[in-house]
Every structure is written in structure tokens, then in C-alpha cells.
Amino acid sequence: MNSGFEGGQLPLTQRIPKLRGFQNPFRVEYNVVNLDDLEKLALDSVTPETLRASGIVHEKGLVKVLGRGSISRAIAVEAHAFSKAAARAISGAGGSVTVVPAPNGDRRVPARGNALANR
């Protein structure tokens, strides 16, 4: 007998999809950059395009700056999201923080990899 067989009723793994690894199609994933990564760059202004060109983040996706490390010089940083600690550290060093709007705007991200893609 099959271990998932329940005598004709819908098996538990089909009733509750999170038991087999539910993937939220609306999850927003960020490419993460820390302050110590920004400190290593010899740039006065950092944008998602410059981070992609330098190979720090992937070609696709949104960029979020996190507060690990420290920053000692004024840098103008543009990203899709910032942690509170990173924004405080950048502005405390004399730099500026600019939030870039997401490419989808206020629309939800398109679902990928399932039958409901491109709804």
C-alpha cells in the first residue's frame, strides 16, 4: 500500500500544499548588498545598474541595502529598499539614501513557473 493513501479521500499533502513546499507566487525577493560591500567600491554614487555592472548583484531582481559593516565616507546610494540601520549609517556618514521605485510599480509581480503565469 502507498503510505499517502487515505482510502479514497483527498490525501493530506494535496489538501495542505505547505506540507510539500508551498511557493508563494507573490513573494518579493531582493538581491542583498551590505555596507561593507559599498565601502569596497570606489564610487561616490551607487545605483542598481552600477552594482550589476560590477558583479555584486544578479542581472535581475530588486536591490536591498542591509546594515552589516560600516561606511566611512559620503556615498549617494539608490536602491529599491533599505534597512533602517543601513539608512541611518549612510546618512550618518554624510551620504544620501534614495528609494528607487520597483519596475512593476504598484502592480504585483507576475507569477512564474506555474499554469497561472502571465495572468
N, C-alpha and C positions, 0 to 999 in steps of 0.2 A: 504494500500500500504506500501511497505517496504521503509524506509527512504533512503536507499542506492541505490534504483532502479533508473536507469537513462535512461529508455526507450530503452533498447537493446544494448546500447554501454557499453564498459568496465567500471565498476564503478571506481571512483576516488581512493578508497582505494586499488584497485588492480593495477592501473596504477602507483601509487606513494607509494612504500612499506614503506617509512619512516613515513607515517601518522599512521600506525598501529604498529609501533615499529620495525623498521629495525634493525637487529642484524648483525653486521659486522663479518663474519666468520674468518677474518684475524687479528682481534684486539688482541693485546698482553696485557694481564693483569698481574700485578705484585702483590705479597704479600708485603705489606709495613712494613718496620721497621724504627723507628725513633732513633735518637741518644740517647735519654733518655732511650730507651729500651736496647740499647747496654751498657749504663752506669750501668744499674742494674745487668747485667750479670757479674759474677766474672771470666771472661775468658780473656786470653791475645790474643787469636786468635779466630775469629768468621767466620764460614763458613755457607752456607745454610743448610748443614747437622746438624750442632750444633744448629742452630735456630729451625729446625724441631724437633730435639730431645728434646729441652727444651719447645716446645709447643708454641713458639711465632708466627710461621707462619704455614700455612697449609702443608700437606704432598706433595701436588703437586703445581706446578707453579714456576714462577721465583721470585726472591727476589730483591727488590729495597730499598736502604737506603736513607731516607729523613733527612732533617736538623733540625727537631724540637727538641729542648732541647740543651744540651751542653754535652761535653765529656771532662774529666779532666785527663785522663791517656792514655798512648800509647796502642793502640789496632790494631792488624793486621786484617783487615776486607776483606773478599771475598764475593762478591755478583754479581748478573747479571747486576745491574745498580745502579748508584749513582746520587743524585742531586749534583749540583755544590757546594751548601752550605755545604752539608754533607761531600763531598770530601775535601773541604777546612778545615773544623773543625777537621776531623780525622787526616789529615796530619799536621795541626797546633798543635795538641796535641802530635805529635811525632809518630803517628801510620802510617800504610801503607794501601793503597787502591789498591785492585786487582779486576779487572773485570773478572768474570768467563764467558766463552762463553755459549750461550744458548744450550740446549740439541739438538735442531734441527739444529744447525749451521746456515748457511745462508738460509736454506730452510724455506718455510712458515709453519706456524703451521697448523696441519690438521684440516679441518672443522669438527665441531661436531654437532650432533643433527639435521641434515637435510638429504635430499635424496642424497646429493653430498658428503657425508662423505667418507674418505679414497680414495680421487681422485688420 
